[in-house]
Amino acid sequence: MSGKQGMDSIPKRPTYARIKLTLHTQERFFGPGICELLEKIQQTGSIQAASKEMEMSYTKAWKILNRAEKEMNRNLITRVNGGKNGGSSTLTEEGLQAVRDYREMEAKLSEEADELLRKYESSFT
């Protein structure tokens, strides 16, 4: 069979483009994972609670946080060491801005991808 012959019985599913934005220098340092981790830190007030919600090891959470802060040359979170009442973490203003900007870039890329798909859709549907 060639072309669309014999395919009338197959239900047509919507086609969409999915873009994954990651920022790199020598290695990847900011993407959907670190952005979600930062959002969860802001929600929970804790790196440990945030990493647990994401089913990520606490060690990995620290590793990606440290890499992002090093590559961006800024503190993304403020850490308060534990003690009698336990520790806590919150996003710095720079961390909050990084999350906002990353989410905005994601949204704009998604819009562009949708526009490109509409332009070239006949080749894929």
GULO-297174 format. One record per atom (N, C-alpha, C, O): residue in one letter; x, y, z. Coordinates in steps of 0.1 Angstrom, whole numbers, plus 2048, in hexadecimal, padded with zeros to 3 digits. Layout:
# residues N
AXYZ
...
//
This chain:
# residues 125
M8087F4800
M800800800
M80980C800
M81380D807
S8058167F9
S80C8237F8
S80382E7FC
S7F782D7FA
G809839801
G802845804
G7F884280F
G7FB83B819
K7EC84780D
K7E1846818
K7D783B815
K7CD83A81B
Q7DA83380A
Q7D1828807
Q7D081E812
Q7DA81A818
G7C481A815
G7C281081F
G7C381582E
G7C280E837
M7C582282F
M7C782883C
M7BB82F841
M7BB83584C
D7B082E83A
D7A483583E
D79E83084B
D797837852
S7A182384E
S79B81D85A
S7A3821867
S79F81E872
I7AF826865
I7B782A870
I7B3838875
I7B484286D
P7AF839882
P7AA846886
P7B6850887
P7C184C88B
K7B385C882
K7BE866882
K7BF86C890
K7B6871896
R7CC86D894
R7CF8738A1
R7D588089F
R7DC882895
P7D388A8A8
P7D88978A6
P7E88978A6
P7EE88F8AE
T7EE89E89E
T7FC8A089D
T8008AC8A5
T7FA8B78A4
Y80B8AB8AD
Y8108B68B4
Y81F8B68B5
Y8258AB8B4
A8258C18B7
A8348C28B8
A8378C38C7
A8308CB8CE
R8418BD8CC
R8458BE8DA
R8548C38DA
R85C8BC8D4
I8568CE8E1
I8648D38E1
I8698D28F0
I8628D58F9
K8758CE8F1
K87C8CD8FF
K8878D78FF
K8918D58F7
L8868E1907
L8908EC908
L89A8E8912
L8978E691E
T8A78E790E
T8B28E6918
T8BD8F0915
T8BF8F3909
L8C38F591F
L8CD8FF91E
L8DB8F8921
L8DC8F192A
H8E58FB919
H8F28F591A
H8FD8FF919
H8FC909913
T9088FB920
T91590191E
T91D8F5919
T91B8F190E
Q9278F1921
Q92E8E491D
Q9248D8920
Q9268CE919
E91B8DA929
E9118CF92C
E9048D692F
E9038E2931
R8F98CE92F
R8EC8D3932
R8EB8D8940
R8F08D1949
F8E68E4942
F8E58E9950
F8D78EE954
F8D48F095F
F8CE8EF94A
F8C08F494E
F8B78EE943
F8B88F0937
G8AC8E8948
G8A28E2940
G8968DF948
G8948E5953
P88D8D7943
P8808D594A
P8828CF958
P87A8D2961
G88C8C695A
G88E8C0967
G8918CA972
G88B8CA97D
I89C8D296F
I8A08DC979
I8958E697C
I8938EB987
C88E8EA971
C8838F4972
C8788EE97B
C8738F5984
E8748E2979
E86A8DC982
E86F8DB990
E8688DD99A
L87C8D7992
L8828D699F
L8818E39A6
L87D8E49B2
L8858EE9A0
L8848FB9A6
L8768FF9A9
L8739059B4
E86C8FC9A1
E85E8FF9A4
E85A8F79B0
E8538FD9B9
K85E8EB9B1
K85A8E39BD
K8618E79CA
K85B8E69D4
I86D8EC9C8
I8748F19D4
I86D8FD9D9
I86B8FF9E5
Q8689069D0
Q8619129D4
Q85490E9DB
Q84F9149E4
Q84D9039D6
Q8408FF9DB
Q8428F89E9
Q83A8FB9F2
T84C8F09EA
T84E8E89F6
T8578EEA01
T8568EBA0D
G8608F79FC
G8698FDA06
G8758F4A09
G87C8F6A13
S8778E9A01
S8818DFA04
S8868D89F8
S87E8D49EF
I8938D79F7
I8998D09EC
I8958C19ED
I8928BA9E4
Q8968BC9FA
Q8938AE9FC
Q8848AB9F8
Q8828A19F1
A87B8B39FC
A86D8B09F9
A86A8B29EA
A8638AA9E4
A8718BB9E4
A86F8BD9D5
A8758B19CE
A86E8AC9C4
S8818AD9D1
S8868A19CA
S87E8959CD
S87D88C9C4
K8798939D8
K8708889DB
K8648889D3
K86087E9CD
E85D8939D1
E8518959C9
E8548919BA
E84C88C9B3
M8618949B6
M8658919A8
M86A8839A7
M86E87F99C
E86B87B9B2
E87186E9B2
E87F86F9AD
E8848669A5
M8868799B2
M89487B9AE
M89C87A9BB
M89887E9C6
S8A88759BA
S8B18749C6
S8B58829CB
S8B688B9C3
Y8B68839D8
Y8BA8909DE
Y8C88949D8
Y8CA8A09D6
T8D188A9D7
T8DE88D9D1
T8DD8929C3
T8E589B9C0
K8D588C9BB
K8D38919AD
K8CE89F9AD
K8D28A89A5
A8C48A29B6
A8BF8AF9B7
A8CA8BA9BA
A8CA8C49B3
W8D28B79C4
W8DD8BF9C7
W8E78C19BB
W8EB8CC9B8
K8E98B69B4
K8F38B69A9
K8ED8C099E
K8F58C8999
I8E18BE99A
I8DC8C798F
I8DA8D5994
I8DC8DF98C
L8D78D79A0
L8D68E59A5
L8E48EC9A5
L8E58F79A1
N8EE8E59AA
N8FC8EA9AA
N9018ED99C
N9078F799A
R8FE8E4993
R9028E6985
R8FC8F297F
R9028FA979
A8EF8F4981
A8E88FF97B
A8ED90C982
A8F091697A
E8EF90C98F
E8F4918995
E90291C990
E90592798E
K90A91298E
K91891498A
K91891A97C
K91F924979
E910913973
E910918965
E90A925963
E90D92D95A
M90092896B
M8F993596A
M900940973
M8FC94C972
N90A93C97B
N911945983
N90894D98C
N90A95998E
R8FE946993
R8F594D99C
R8EF9439A5
R8EE9379A1
N8EA9479B0
N8E393E9B9
N8D493E9B5
N8CE9489B4
L8CF9329B4
L8C19309B0
L8B892E9BC
L8AC9319BC
I8BE9299C7
I8B79269D3
I8BF92C9DF
I8CB92D9DF
T8B792F9E9
T8BD9329F6
T8BB9279FF
T8B0922A01
R8C6922A05
R8C5916A0E
R8C791AA1C
R8D0922A20
V8BE915A25
V8C0917A33
V8C2909A39
V8B9900A38
N8CE907A3F
N8D18FAA44
N8C88F6A4F
N8C28FEA56
G8C68E8A50
G8BE8E3A5B
G8C28E6A69
G8CD8ECA6B
G8BA8E3A72
G8BD8E6A80
G8B18E0A87
G8AB8D6A84
K8AE8E7A92
K8A38E3A9A
K8968E2A92
K88E8D8A94
N8938ECA8A
N8878ECA82
N8898E7A74
N8808E8A6C
G8948E2A70
G8978DDA63
G89B8E8A5A
G89A8F4A5D
G8A08E4A4E
G8A58EEA44
G89A8F2A3B
G88F8ECA3B
S89D8FBA32
S8938FFA28
S89B905A1C
S8A7909A1D
S894906A11
S89A90CA05
S88F9139FE
S88390F9FD
T89291F9F8
T8899279F0
T89192C9E4
T89D92C9E4
L88A92F9DA
L8909359CE
L8949439D0
L88D94B9D7
T8A09479CB
T8A49559CB
T89C95C9C1
T8959559B9
E89D9699C0
E8969709B5
E89C96C9A8
E89496B99E
E8A99699A7
E8AF96499B
E8AA956997
E8A795398B
G8A794E9A1
G8A194199E
G893942999
G88F93B990
L88B94B9A0
L87D94D99B
L87D95298D
L87594E985
Q88695B98A
Q88796197C
Q88B957972
Q886956967
A89494E976
A89994396D
A88D93A969
A88B93695E
V885937973
V87992E971
V86F935968
V86A92F95E
R86C94296B
R863949963
R86894A954
R86094894B
D87594E952
D87A94F945
D87A94293D
D877941931
Y87E937944
Y87E92A93E
Y870926939
Y86E92292E
R866928942
R85892493E
R85392D933
R84C92892A
E85793A933
E853942928
E85A93E91B
E85393D910
M86793A91B
M86D93590F
M86792890A
M8659278FE
E86391F913
E85C913910
E84F916908
E84C9108FE
A84791F90E
A83A923908
A83C9288FA
A8359258F1
K8469318F9
K8489378EB
K84D92D8E1
K84992D8D6
L8569248E6
L85A9198DD
L84F9108D9
L84E90C8CD
S84690D8E2
S83A9058DF
S83190C8D5
S82C9058CB
E82F9198D6
E8279208CC
E82E9208BF
E82791E8B5
E83B9228BE
E8429218B1
E8419148AB
E83F91289F
A8439098B3
A8428FB8AE
A8348F98A9
A8338F289E
D8298FE8AF
D81C8FC8AA
D81A90389D
D8148FE894
E82090F89C
E81F91688F
E82690F884
E82190E879
L83290A887
L83990387D
L8328F6879
L8328F286D
L82C8EF882
L8258E387F
L8198E6876
L8168DF86C
R8128F1879
R8068F5870
R80C8F7862
R8058F4858
K8178FE861
K81D901854
K8218F484C
K81F8F4840
Y8268EA853
Y82B8DE84C
Y8238D284F
Y8278C784B
E8178D4854
E80F8C8859
E80C8BF84D
E80B8B3850
S80A8C4841
S8068BB836
S8108B0834
S80D8A582E
S81D8B2838
S8278A8836
S82789D840
S82D89383E
F8208A084B
F820896856
F81289085A
F811887862
T808895853
T7FB88F856
T7F488A84A
T7E988584B
//
